[in-house]
Amino acid sequence: MKSEIEKAAEVVKSGGVILYPTDTIWGLGCDPNNEEAINKIIAIKKRADHKSFILLVNSERLLNRYVKEIPDVCFDLIDCADRPLTIIYPGGQHLSKKVMGEDLSIGIRLTDYPFCDQLINKLKYAIVSTSANISGDKSPASFQDVVEEIRDAVDYVVDLPEEAKGSTASQIIKISAKSEIEIIRK
């Protein structure tokens, strides 16, 4: 796995897009501040360019880097989650506006999945994580579910085909600045 982390980090740092296993499904990833790479993901997925992205972080330190103020309820939600949980926080910061919502919110999942954790450690910043599918199609639970069109369009395919911890996308909850909770995806 170490050599795959090295190669994936090199591609991301040089502005490329990777296809990689996550704690949920197979995803497309890039540097959340590289707008050329973000645009490439938008083109690969054939998705509207106004839609926001999810980021993966592996520590509260990184979470604090990208969110202006984290409502206290978020830590309770993270602690109580029994499956991967993405929280949409009010007030993203230090990121391309292309990954944030129109209201400047940002969806972030704290992961301890070994491949993602080590990749983020190597990069020293968050990574974009969006499902490796054409917009509107089913999310790929396994590498075999990733269509050839996606595989051919990325700059690097992480060679861990049997990896991917889960088989479904994460739960998504949006938190307002007043700590109001809205369930986006169960």
N, C-alpha and C positions, 0 to 999 in steps of 0.2 A: 504494500500500500504506500510505503514511503516514496517510491519513485513516481507513483501516480500523483501524489500530493505535490511533489517537486514540479512535475510537468504541468499540472493544472494551474499551479500558482504562477509559473512563468508565463503561460498563455494569458491568464487574467491580468497580470501586471503589464503585459505588453498590449493590452487593449482588445484581447480576443474574447470569444464566447465559448464556454465549455458546456458539455452535456455530462451531467454527473448525478450520482445517487445521493438522496437526502434522507432525512429521518422519516419522510413520508413517501414520496413518489420520485420518479426521475425528473430532474429539473434542468433548466438552462440557467447559466450563471455568468456574471461579469462584474466588473468594478462598478459600484453604485455611483461613481462620480465621472465615469467615462461615457459621455453622451453618444459617441460614435458606436460603442459597444451596445449601449442601451437601444439605440436605433436599430442595430443589427438584430437584436432579439425581437423587437417590434416587427421587423420585416419577416423574420423567420416564422414567427407565430401568426403573421397576418392579422394583427390585432390593432385596434384603435390606439392611436398614440397618446390619448388623454388618460388612459387607464393607468393606475398606479401599480407598483410592484411590491413584492414581499422581500425583505432582507433577512438573512440569517446572521446571527451573532452568537458567540459562545461564552459571553460573560456579561455581568451587569455593568462592568466598566465600559464595554463597547455599546451596550444599550444606552447608557448615559451620554455617550458621545453623540448619538444620533437623535435623541429626544430631548427637547428643551426642558420639560418638566414632566416627570413620571408620576401620575396619580398613585397614591398609596395602594389603592385597590388592585392595581396591576400585579404587585408582588404576591398578594393573596391568591389571585387567579392563577399565576404561574405555579405557585406552590401546590395548589389544589388540583391542577390539571392532571388527568389520568391518560392523556394522549397529547400529541403535539398541538400546541396552541399558538396561533398567530394573533397578536394584539395590534390593533390599529391605534396608534398613539396620536394625540393632538400635538401639533408643533414639531415637525421634523426639522433637523438642522444638519449642517455640514454634509449635505447630499445634493446631487443633481435634482432639480425640480422635476425632471422627467420620471423619477422613481416615486415621487410623492403624489398624494392626491391633490385635487384642485384646491382643497382647503388647507394644503400643506401638511396634512396628516401623513403618517408613515406606518406601514405594516411591518412588524418585526417579530421573528420567532427566535427564542433563545433555545439553542440546540446543544446537545452533548453527544450527538451522533459522531462516532469516531472519525470518519472521513471528513465530514464538514468541520468538526472541531479542529482537527489538525490543519486543514486547509486555511481556515480563518486565522489560526495561530501563525501560519507561515506568511499570509498576506498582511497581517496586522490591521485588517479592516474587515468590515462586513462584506458579504457577497449577495448579489441579487439571486433570488430563487423564485423562478416561475415555472410552472409545469411545462414539460417538454412535449408540447402538442400544438397543433394548429388551433388557433382560438376557436372555441366552441366544440372542439372534439373532446373525447374522453381523455382524462389524464392518465399517463402511463405508469402503471403500478410496477412494471418490470422493464428491464432493458429491451426485451423482445417486443414490448408494446409501443416502443418509440418507432415512429414511421421513418422509412429511409430518407424521405425529404428533409426531415429534421436532422438526422444523423449526418447527412451530406452537407448541410448548411453551416454547421458549427466549426470552430477552429480546432477543437480538441474534444475527443470522446474519452472520458475516463474509463480505463480498461478494468472495471470491476463489475462485469455484467451480472453477477449473482448478488451483488449488493443492493440494498435499499431496505431500510428497516421496516417501513410500513407498506401499506398498499392503498391507502386513501389519503386524500389531501387533508391538511390540518383544519382544525376548527378555527374560525375567525370571529373575534369579538372586537367591536369598536368601543373605545372609551372616550368620553368627552372630557373637556377640561374640568367639568364639574363632577367627574367620576360617574356619569350616567353610562350604563352598559347597554349596548345594542348587539344582538347576536346576528352576524352576517352569514356564517355558514356553520351548521352543526356538525 
